[in-house]
Amino acid sequence: MRIDDRRACFDSRSGFGCRYRGDSIGEGRGCFAYGTSRTADKLERAKVFGLTSSIVVDNDPLKFAEAANEWTDGAGVNVVLDLVGAAYLKANLQSLAIKGRLIFVGTTSGSKAEIDYAIVMGKRLRIMGTSLRTRPAEEKATATRLFAQQVLPLLATGAVTAGHR
C-alpha cells in the first residue's frame, strides 16, 4: 500500500482466511480500513484489527458502493482488495476513488463479469490481479523480503497482530 493510499477496503466477504490481515496492516500504516461481509459477526471480529467502518452486504454488493461513498464523503476508496471476484465487480468499480486500484486476489463468486470501461477510464483506475502460488521462486523471495521489511516491524511494535486478538 502506498503512503498516499489512506482509504482501503479489505473485502472480507469470503471470511478471514488470511493470517496477517490487511485491515490491521492498514491501521499500522495510518490508513482507514473499511470492510464488507455477508455476516455481522465477521465484521464485529474485524473491529479489533483496526476496521474503521464496515457494512453487511448480504446478497446486494451495491450496498458496499453506497457505503464507500458515505464513508469517504463521496471521494471513494483508494484500494479495493477483492477476495470474491465477479459478483462484486460493479460495486467495486463504483466504490473506487479517482486513480483508485482494484486488486483481485480471489474468485470465489466466479472469474467472469462484464466491465464498464467508462467507469474505468473516467476514474483512471488500475486493475490488477495477484496470486503467490503461480509466481516463480525469485518473485516469492522478493515478496518475502518486502514482507520482512514492511510488515515485520509493525508486528514487532504491536501495531499489527497476527490472527485474532
Backbone as ProteinMPNN parsed JSONL, in Angstrom:
{"seq_chain_A": "MRIDDRRACFDSRSGFGCRYRGDSIGEGRGCFAYGTSRTADKLERAKVFGLTSSIVVDNDPLKFAEAANEWTDGAGVNVVLDLVGAAYLKANLQSLAIKGRLIFVGTTSGSKAEIDYAIVMGKRLRIMGTSLRTRPAEEKATATRLFAQQVLPLLATGAVTAGHR", "coords_chain_A": {"N_chain_A": [[0.844, -1.157, 0.0], [0.656, 2.133, -0.896], [1.912, 5.148, 0.593], [0.198, 7.305, 0.166], [-2.241, 6.171, -0.062], [-4.84, 6.244, 1.719], [-7.384, 5.32, 2.203], [-8.787, 2.294, 2.258], [-10.419, -0.682, 1.189], [-10.876, -3.759, 2.584], [-11.843, -6.658, 1.518], [-13.883, -8.746, 3.083], [-15.764, -10.611, 2.485], [-15.588, -13.285, 1.976], [-14.742, -14.382, 4.313], [-12.286, -14.824, 6.939], [-9.584, -15.733, 6.01], [-6.93, -15.003, 5.784], [-3.794, -14.98, 7.341], [-2.249, -12.777, 8.28], [-3.857, -9.939, 8.542], [-5.163, -7.617, 6.226], [-6.52, -5.275, 7.105], [-5.497, -4.756, 9.627], [-2.802, -4.311, 9.025], [-3.137, -2.064, 7.435], [-4.095, -0.23, 9.354], [-1.835, -0.067, 10.953], [-0.192, 1.386, 9.321], [-1.306, 3.872, 9.235], [-3.727, 4.118, 7.86], [-7.184, 4.279, 6.741], [-9.299, 1.674, 7.184], [-11.753, -0.167, 5.576], [-14.422, -2.537, 5.605], [-16.219, -5.408, 4.307], [-18.811, -7.845, 4.584], [-20.806, -10.818, 4.532], [-21.979, -11.366, 6.877], [-22.693, -10.018, 10.122], [-21.247, -10.816, 12.383], [-18.658, -11.496, 11.535], [-17.657, -9.009, 10.813], [-17.748, -7.718, 13.244], [-15.787, -9.132, 14.648], [-13.61, -8.266, 13.192], [-13.198, -5.66, 13.968], [-11.365, -5.393, 16.05], [-9.004, -5.437, 14.737], [-8.591, -2.999, 13.67], [-10.509, -2.014, 11.916], [-12.111, 0.603, 10.339], [-14.719, 1.322, 9.415], [-17.632, -0.564, 8.437], [-19.77, -2.782, 6.516], [-22.592, -4.915, 6.25], [-23.223, -6.792, 3.504], [-25.015, -8.65, 2.626], [-26.721, -10.119, 0.053], [-26.428, -8.124, -1.763], [-24.285, -6.47, -3.463], [-24.069, -3.774, -4.179], [-24.635, -2.305, -1.948], [-22.229, -1.957, -0.701], [-20.874, -0.131, -2.399], [-22.473, 2.151, -2.051], [-22.077, 2.585, 0.702], [-19.307, 3.035, 0.772], [-19.139, 5.441, -0.575], [-20.437, 7.067, 1.282], [-18.75, 6.756, 3.569], [-16.435, 8.026, 2.74], [-17.055, 10.616, 2.158], [-17.926, 10.949, -0.469], [-15.609, 10.712, -1.981], [-14.575, 8.153, -2.505], [-12.885, 4.942, -2.172], [-9.348, 4.294, -2.054], [-8.132, 1.858, -2.607], [-9.246, -1.404, -3.392], [-9.221, -4.548, -2.15], [-10.007, -7.443, -3.422], [-11.453, -10.404, -2.6], [-13.415, -11.969, -3.593], [-14.507, -11.673, -6.309], [-16.16, -11.926, -9.466], [-18.998, -11.371, -8.896], [-18.99, -9.005, -7.49], [-17.818, -7.033, -8.979], [-18.968, -4.718, -10.276], [-19.852, -3.142, -8.072], [-17.416, -2.782, -6.771], [-15.961, -1.25, -8.655], [-17.559, 1.061, -8.696], [-17.143, 1.972, -6.128], [-14.551, 2.886, -5.987], [-12.086, 5.505, -5.786], [-10.999, 8.367, -7.75], [-8.263, 7.486, -9.732], [-8.03, 5.133, -8.331], [-7.316, 1.74, -7.15], [-7.985, -1.6, -8.014], [-7.61, -4.722, -6.758], [-7.431, -8.001, -7.546], [-7.69, -10.932, -5.749], [-8.977, -13.258, -5.199], [-11.498, -15.535, -6.518], [-14.032, -16.492, -5.676], [-16.722, -16.133, -6.293], [-16.781, -16.473, -8.942], [-15.045, -16.003, -12.093], [-15.615, -14.468, -14.293], [-17.016, -11.526, -15.613], [-18.982, -8.709, -16.696], [-17.55, -5.608, -17.688], [-17.59, -2.125, -17.12], [-16.222, -0.007, -19.129], [-16.286, 2.756, -19.245], [-16.42, 3.669, -16.595], [-13.948, 2.749, -15.62], [-12.124, 4.11, -17.303], [-12.924, 6.796, -16.953], [-12.429, 7.239, -14.238], [-9.796, 6.706, -14.241], [-8.703, 4.225, -13.395], [-6.746, 1.556, -11.958], [-6.406, -1.807, -12.534], [-5.629, -4.915, -11.238], [-4.332, -8.237, -10.837], [-3.417, -10.862, -8.581], [-1.467, -13.627, -7.464], [0.164, -15.668, -5.343], [0.823, -18.303, -5.55], [1.273, -18.942, -8.274], [3.62, -17.724, -8.951], [7.138, -17.417, -9.856], [10.019, -18.742, -8.064], [11.884, -16.685, -7.523], [10.32, -14.334, -7.463], [8.675, -14.957, -5.295], [10.578, -14.937, -3.29], [11.265, -12.218, -3.281], [8.823, -11.109, -2.471], [8.709, -12.17, 0.101], [10.943, -10.911, 1.247], [10.144, -8.198, 1.112], [7.897, -8.319, 2.759], [9.158, -8.895, 5.165], [10.593, -6.517, 5.505], [8.581, -4.512, 5.55], [6.294, -5.357, 7.014], [6.988, -6.999, 9.237], [8.31, -5.201, 11.073], [6.05, -3.798, 11.975], [4.648, -5.816, 13.254], [6.473, -6.375, 15.291], [6.367, -4.069, 16.88], [3.811, -4.195, 17.766], [1.861, -2.853, 16.423], [0.537, -4.194, 14.466], [-1.147, -7.258, 14.565], [-1.024, -10.835, 14.544], [-3.429, -13.152, 13.393], [-6.393, -13.697, 15.455], [-7.155, -11.196, 17.876]], "CA_chain_A": [[0.0, 0.0, 0.0], [1.431, 3.375, -0.949], [1.659, 6.044, 1.708], [-0.911, 8.204, -0.133], [-3.477, 5.394, -0.057], [-5.334, 6.317, 3.096], [-8.703, 4.719, 2.314], [-8.737, 0.994, 1.602], [-11.425, -1.673, 1.56], [-10.403, -5.125, 2.616], [-13.051, -7.401, 1.251], [-13.932, -9.941, 3.907], [-16.997, -11.335, 2.189], [-15.38, -14.732, 1.973], [-14.272, -14.804, 5.624], [-10.993, -14.352, 7.399], [-8.618, -16.774, 5.738], [-5.556, -14.508, 5.789], [-3.179, -14.998, 8.663], [-1.953, -11.388, 8.613], [-4.981, -9.289, 7.92], [-4.916, -6.339, 5.59], [-7.008, -4.117, 7.837], [-4.543, -4.495, 10.704], [-1.625, -3.706, 8.392], [-3.544, -0.716, 7.051], [-4.135, 0.606, 10.555], [-0.46, 0.13, 11.374], [0.441, 2.358, 8.42], [-2.047, 5.122, 9.287], [-4.788, 4.121, 6.85], [-8.553, 3.983, 7.124], [-9.639, 0.379, 6.599], [-13.175, -0.453, 5.52], [-14.617, -3.945, 5.297], [-17.543, -5.914, 3.972], [-19.036, -9.258, 4.85], [-22.214, -11.224, 4.439], [-22.497, -11.522, 8.237], [-22.255, -9.0, 11.082], [-20.275, -11.34, 13.354], [-17.308, -11.395, 10.955], [-17.252, -7.609, 10.885], [-17.515, -7.417, 14.663], [-14.465, -9.692, 14.972], [-12.582, -7.494, 12.486], [-13.004, -4.347, 14.596], [-10.147, -5.394, 16.88], [-7.857, -5.312, 13.843], [-8.491, -1.621, 13.195], [-11.504, -1.691, 10.901], [-12.672, 1.931, 10.573], [-16.162, 1.182, 9.193], [-17.939, -1.787, 7.698], [-21.176, -2.975, 6.153], [-23.057, -6.247, 5.866], [-23.755, -6.62, 2.15], [-25.981, -9.699, 2.324], [-26.557, -10.514, -1.348], [-26.518, -6.908, -2.564], [-22.967, -5.844, -3.465], [-24.131, -2.321, -4.346], [-24.636, -1.698, -0.615], [-20.85, -1.557, -0.429], [-20.576, 1.093, -3.151], [-23.171, 3.238, -1.371], [-21.408, 2.819, 1.983], [-17.981, 3.61, 0.499], [-19.39, 6.847, -0.9], [-20.752, 7.742, 2.545], [-17.569, 6.741, 4.447], [-15.359, 8.88, 2.216], [-17.654, 11.889, 1.74], [-18.041, 10.978, -1.923], [-14.317, 10.58, -2.673], [-14.302, 6.765, -2.864], [-11.718, 4.326, -1.552], [-8.17, 4.26, -2.922], [-7.771, 0.478, -2.945], [-10.135, -2.497, -3.016], [-8.607, -5.867, -2.198], [-11.19, -8.268, -3.669], [-11.27, -11.839, -2.421], [-14.613, -12.656, -4.063], [-14.498, -11.75, -7.761], [-17.132, -11.465, -10.458], [-20.276, -10.867, -8.392], [-18.827, -7.701, -6.854], [-17.046, -6.14, -9.837], [-19.658, -3.437, -10.48], [-19.8, -2.389, -6.813], [-16.02, -2.408, -6.516], [-15.625, -0.148, -9.554], [-18.283, 2.252, -8.256], [-16.639, 2.416, -4.823], [-13.182, 3.395, -6.08], [-11.804, 6.923, -5.99], [-10.211, 8.698, -8.938], [-6.947, 6.842, -9.703], [-8.072, 4.016, -7.394], [-6.816, 0.449, -7.617], [-8.739, -2.804, -7.691], [-6.675, -5.847, -6.769], [-8.116, -9.29, -7.457], [-6.924, -11.955, -5.049], [-9.747, -14.497, -5.237], [-12.636, -15.567, -7.45], [-14.997, -17.455, -5.144], [-18.032, -15.965, -6.935], [-16.584, -16.633, -10.377], [-13.945, -15.232, -12.671], [-16.047, -13.758, -15.491], [-18.023, -10.498, -15.384], [-18.941, -7.574, -17.623], [-16.897, -4.435, -17.114], [-17.971, -0.856, -17.703], [-14.981, 0.703, -19.447], [-16.45, 4.186, -18.981], [-16.036, 3.898, -15.197], [-12.5, 2.521, -15.512], [-11.409, 5.197, -17.981], [-13.286, 8.07, -16.353], [-11.755, 7.366, -12.943], [-8.383, 6.374, -14.459], [-8.454, 3.141, -12.448], [-5.779, 0.486, -12.232], [-6.944, -3.112, -12.143], [-4.574, -5.921, -11.304], [-4.589, -9.491, -10.152], [-2.224, -11.433, -7.983], [-1.511, -14.977, -6.909], [1.51, -16.078, -4.949], [1.002, -19.697, -5.964], [1.724, -19.074, -9.664], [4.846, -16.951, -9.168], [8.409, -18.137, -9.774], [10.7, -18.687, -6.766], [12.519, -15.369, -7.35], [9.288, -13.379, -7.052], [8.262, -15.323, -3.944], [11.645, -14.458, -2.406], [11.112, -10.763, -3.194], [7.642, -10.863, -1.641], [9.111, -12.491, 1.473], [11.849, -9.84, 1.689], [9.341, -6.996, 1.33], [7.091, -8.576, 3.958], [10.074, -8.747, 6.307], [10.949, -5.095, 5.647], [7.454, -3.614, 5.744], [5.275, -5.838, 7.942], [7.569, -7.491, 10.483], [8.471, -4.132, 12.066], [4.733, -3.497, 12.539], [4.372, -6.906, 14.189], [7.392, -6.232, 16.419], [5.92, -2.974, 17.737], [2.439, -4.439, 18.182], [0.933, -2.075, 15.596], [-0.189, -5.209, 13.725], [-1.106, -8.55, 15.239], [-1.339, -11.992, 13.704], [-4.596, -13.905, 13.839], [-7.394, -12.992, 16.261], [-6.677, -10.587, 19.127]], "C_chain_A": [[0.899, 1.233, 0.0], [1.021, 4.285, 0.189], [0.489, 6.99, 1.44], [-2.247, 7.472, -0.217], [-4.002, 5.313, 1.369], [-6.695, 5.668, 3.281], [-8.707, 3.411, 1.532], [-9.867, 0.104, 2.093], [-10.797, -3.045, 1.482], [-11.633, -6.001, 2.623], [-13.05, -8.689, 2.055], [-15.171, -10.778, 3.647], [-16.8, -12.835, 2.215], [-14.823, -15.228, 3.297], [-12.889, -14.284, 5.924], [-9.952, -15.451, 7.232], [-7.18, -16.314, 5.813], [-5.001, -14.5, 7.198], [-2.833, -13.584, 9.126], [-2.929, -10.535, 7.84], [-4.634, -7.919, 7.385], [-5.39, -5.143, 6.383], [-6.079, -3.771, 8.984], [-3.279, -3.842, 10.158], [-1.947, -2.28, 7.974], [-3.553, 0.227, 8.239], [-2.712, 0.923, 11.022], [0.284, 1.141, 10.522], [-0.35, 3.659, 8.336], [-3.178, 5.229, 8.287], [-6.158, 3.943, 7.497], [-8.933, 2.69, 6.422], [-11.141, 0.156, 6.701], [-13.345, -1.909, 5.129], [-16.048, -4.277, 4.968], [-17.61, -7.38, 4.34], [-20.5, -9.553, 4.614], [-22.829, -11.348, 5.833], [-21.886, -10.492, 9.18], [-21.192, -9.533, 12.037], [-18.84, -11.288, 12.82], [-16.792, -9.962, 11.056], [-16.976, -7.191, 12.318], [-16.135, -7.93, 15.085], [-13.348, -8.87, 14.337], [-12.297, -6.148, 13.136], [-11.719, -4.292, 15.418], [-8.883, -5.265, 16.035], [-7.756, -3.917, 13.233], [-9.459, -1.239, 12.099], [-12.173, -0.368, 11.247], [-14.194, 1.897, 10.486], [-16.396, -0.08, 8.382], [-19.427, -1.841, 7.383], [-21.431, -4.44, 5.825], [-23.725, -6.082, 4.508], [-24.825, -7.636, 1.786], [-25.72, -10.196, 0.9], [-26.652, -9.32, -2.288], [-25.192, -6.161, -2.529], [-23.004, -4.322, -3.588], [-24.254, -1.586, -3.012], [-23.225, -1.205, -0.267], [-20.507, -0.251, -1.133], [-21.233, 2.301, -2.491], [-22.476, 3.595, -0.063], [-20.05, 3.479, 1.772], [-18.109, 5.093, 0.168], [-19.657, 7.647, 0.377], [-19.507, 7.85, 3.439], [-16.528, 7.775, 4.038], [-15.859, 10.244, 1.756], [-17.646, 12.053, 0.228], [-16.745, 10.781, -2.68], [-14.058, 9.161, -3.173], [-13.05, 6.245, -2.174], [-10.57, 4.257, -2.553], [-7.867, 2.86, -3.432], [-8.903, -0.45, -2.53], [-9.362, -3.786, -3.221], [-9.759, -6.861, -2.252], [-10.855, -9.743, -3.588], [-12.397, -12.64, -3.056], [-14.691, -12.773, -5.581], [-15.727, -11.213, -8.445], [-18.386, -10.805, -9.896], [-20.178, -9.446, -7.84], [-18.084, -6.694, -7.724], [-17.694, -4.768, -9.976], [-19.574, -2.569, -9.226], [-18.382, -1.932, -6.511], [-15.613, -1.218, -7.386], [-16.294, 1.148, -9.105], [-17.711, 2.818, -6.966], [-15.271, 3.08, -4.894], [-13.113, 4.896, -6.346], [-11.125, 7.127, -7.341], [-8.797, 8.131, -8.725], [-6.862, 5.704, -8.684], [-7.551, 2.732, -8.019], [-7.698, -0.683, -7.117], [-7.784, -3.977, -7.835], [-7.463, -7.131, -6.549], [-7.19, -10.302, -6.816], [-7.648, -13.298, -5.118], [-10.931, -14.388, -6.182], [-13.697, -16.554, -6.967], [-16.382, -17.325, -5.773], [-17.944, -16.114, -8.453], [-15.511, -15.693, -10.896], [-14.347, -14.439, -13.912], [-17.176, -12.793, -15.161], [-17.896, -9.439, -16.466], [-18.304, -6.39, -16.923], [-17.331, -3.183, -17.871], [-16.696, -0.033, -17.909], [-15.089, 2.197, -19.146], [-16.07, 4.534, -17.543], [-14.529, 3.791, -15.046], [-11.728, 3.686, -16.119], [-11.681, 6.542, -17.318], [-12.588, 8.313, -15.018], [-10.247, 7.103, -13.046], [-7.921, 5.291, -13.475], [-7.342, 2.217, -12.912], [-6.364, -0.8, -11.685], [-5.829, -4.131, -12.295], [-5.006, -7.168, -10.552], [-3.296, -10.034, -9.59], [-2.496, -12.835, -7.473], [-0.081, -15.377, -6.573], [1.83, -17.475, -5.494], [1.619, -19.83, -7.367], [3.042, -18.363, -9.95], [6.099, -17.821, -9.114], [9.081, -17.901, -8.412], [11.321, -17.315, -6.5], [11.502, -14.314, -6.886], [8.789, -13.68, -5.644], [9.301, -14.84, -2.932], [11.563, -12.947, -2.222], [9.932, -10.408, -2.308], [7.965, -11.118, -0.168], [10.007, -11.395, 2.05], [11.064, -8.566, 1.991], [8.443, -7.132, 2.558], [7.951, -8.372, 5.205], [10.409, -7.276, 6.56], [9.77, -4.231, 6.081], [6.454, -4.055, 6.807], [5.867, -6.312, 9.266], [7.839, -6.386, 11.496], [7.14, -3.735, 12.721], [4.313, -4.567, 13.543], [5.209, -6.74, 15.456], [6.939, -5.143, 17.39], [4.51, -3.183, 18.271], [1.41, -3.638, 17.408], [0.054, -2.985, 14.765], [-0.07, -6.504, 14.509], [-1.478, -9.644, 14.259], [-2.54, -12.71, 14.28], [-5.573, -13.049, 14.623], [-6.758, -12.427, 17.506], [-7.507, -11.097, 20.258]], "O_chain_A": [[1.807, 1.343, 0.825], [-0.101, 4.196, 0.69], [-0.158, 7.439, 2.386], [-3.283, 8.104, -0.425], [-3.641, 4.412, 2.126], [-7.126, 5.479, 4.418], [-8.638, 3.411, 0.303], [-10.227, 0.134, 3.269], [-10.255, -3.442, 0.45], [-12.365, -6.072, 3.61], [-12.303, -9.618, 1.746], [-15.58, -11.569, 4.497], [-17.75, -13.581, 2.454], [-14.46, -16.4, 3.399], [-12.384, -13.398, 5.233], [-9.495, -16.031, 8.217], [-6.279, -17.148, 5.9], [-5.667, -14.061, 8.135], [-3.108, -13.236, 10.274], [-2.835, -10.422, 6.617], [-3.902, -7.156, 8.015], [-4.746, -4.094, 6.355], [-5.893, -2.591, 9.284], [-2.746, -2.917, 10.77], [-1.12, -1.383, 8.14], [-3.074, 1.357, 8.144], [-2.424, 2.045, 11.436], [1.291, 1.697, 10.961], [-0.09, 4.474, 7.451], [-3.554, 6.336, 7.902], [-6.272, 3.514, 8.646], [-8.895, 2.617, 5.194], [-11.726, 0.275, 7.778], [-12.515, -2.462, 4.407], [-16.972, -3.534, 5.301], [-16.591, -8.069, 4.399], [-21.326, -8.646, 4.509], [-24.05, -11.428, 5.968], [-20.714, -10.137, 9.055], [-20.318, -8.777, 12.462], [-17.906, -11.057, 13.589], [-15.619, -9.74, 11.352], [-16.07, -6.398, 12.575], [-15.403, -7.24, 15.794], [-12.252, -8.788, 14.891], [-11.252, -5.552, 12.877], [-11.061, -3.253, 15.473], [-7.805, -5.009, 16.571], [-6.915, -3.684, 12.365], [-9.251, -0.236, 11.416], [-12.742, -0.227, 12.33], [-14.881, 2.389, 11.382], [-15.489, -0.597, 7.73], [-20.226, -1.064, 7.905], [-20.605, -5.112, 5.208], [-24.682, -5.32, 4.372], [-25.477, -7.504, 0.75], [-24.615, -10.642, 0.587], [-26.926, -9.484, -3.477], [-24.985, -5.31, -1.663], [-22.073, -3.647, -3.15], [-24.007, -0.382, -2.943], [-23.057, -0.17, 0.378], [-19.914, 0.641, -0.527], [-20.616, 3.361, -2.385], [-22.304, 4.773, 0.248], [-19.682, 4.386, 2.518], [-17.28, 5.903, 0.584], [-19.163, 8.764, 0.534], [-19.239, 8.911, 4.002], [-15.827, 8.331, 4.883], [-15.153, 10.951, 1.038], [-17.395, 13.14, -0.293], [-16.764, 10.689, -3.908], [-13.376, 8.99, -4.183], [-12.25, 7.023, -1.654], [-10.797, 4.17, -3.76], [-7.4, 2.693, -4.558], [-9.459, -0.304, -1.442], [-8.906, -4.082, -4.326], [-10.419, -7.1, -1.241], [-10.082, -10.268, -4.389], [-12.346, -13.87, -3.061], [-14.92, -13.867, -6.097], [-16.271, -10.178, -8.06], [-18.793, -9.757, -10.397], [-21.192, -8.756, -7.737], [-17.751, -5.606, -7.253], [-17.019, -3.753, -9.806], [-19.256, -1.383, -9.316], [-18.175, -0.811, -6.045], [-14.986, -0.279, -6.895], [-15.674, 2.211, -9.13], [-17.787, 4.024, -6.736], [-14.871, 3.768, -3.955], [-13.959, 5.469, -7.032], [-10.724, 6.163, -7.993], [-8.217, 8.288, -7.65], [-5.776, 5.349, -8.228], [-7.368, 2.636, -9.233], [-8.102, -0.716, -5.955], [-7.218, -4.2, -8.905], [-8.082, -7.325, -5.502], [-6.062, -10.512, -7.264], [-7.012, -14.351, -5.099], [-11.318, -13.294, -6.594], [-14.203, -17.357, -7.749], [-17.142, -18.293, -5.791], [-18.929, -15.902, -9.16], [-15.125, -14.728, -10.237], [-13.495, -13.796, -14.527], [-18.161, -13.164, -14.523], [-16.839, -9.285, -17.078], [-18.488, -6.188, -15.723], [-17.425, -3.183, -19.099], [-16.168, 0.559, -16.968], [-14.086, 2.835, -18.827], [-15.464, 5.577, -17.297], [-13.902, 4.643, -14.418], [-10.783, 4.191, -15.513], [-10.762, 7.342, -17.141], [-12.205, 9.439, -14.701], [-9.514, 7.255, -12.069], [-6.89, 5.428, -12.816], [-7.045, 2.116, -14.102], [-6.765, -0.874, -10.524], [-5.171, -4.208, -13.332], [-5.93, -7.139, -9.739], [-2.21, -9.704, -10.067], [-3.619, -13.174, -7.1], [0.78, -15.414, -7.452], [2.97, -17.771, -5.85], [2.407, -20.745, -7.607], [3.529, -18.399, -11.08], [6.128, -18.836, -8.418], [8.734, -16.958, -7.701], [11.286, -16.833, -5.367], [11.805, -13.499, -6.014], [8.509, -12.758, -4.877], [8.947, -14.388, -1.843], [11.771, -12.45, -1.116], [10.028, -9.501, -1.481], [7.539, -10.361, 0.705], [9.846, -11.0, 3.205], [11.294, -7.925, 3.016], [8.254, -6.173, 3.305], [7.518, -7.751, 6.175], [10.497, -6.848, 7.711], [9.936, -3.318, 6.891], [5.826, -3.208, 7.443], [5.29, -6.045, 10.321], [7.619, -6.603, 12.688], [7.115, -3.376, 13.898], [3.694, -4.26, 14.561], [4.712, -6.942, 16.564], [7.113, -5.287, 18.601], [4.058, -2.432, 19.134], [0.215, -3.723, 17.693], [-1.056, -2.604, 14.393], [0.989, -6.809, 15.056], [-2.165, -9.401, 13.267], [-2.663, -12.863, 15.495], [-5.59, -11.826, 14.482], [-5.921, -13.078, 18.133], [-7.284, -10.719, 21.408]]}, "name": "protein", "num_of_chains": 1, "seq": "MRIDDRRACFDSRSGFGCRYRGDSIGEGRGCFAYGTSRTADKLERAKVFGLTSSIVVDNDPLKFAEAANEWTDGAGVNVVLDLVGAAYLKANLQSLAIKGRLIFVGTTSGSKAEIDYAIVMGKRLRIMGTSLRTRPAEEKATATRLFAQQVLPLLATGAVTAGHR"}
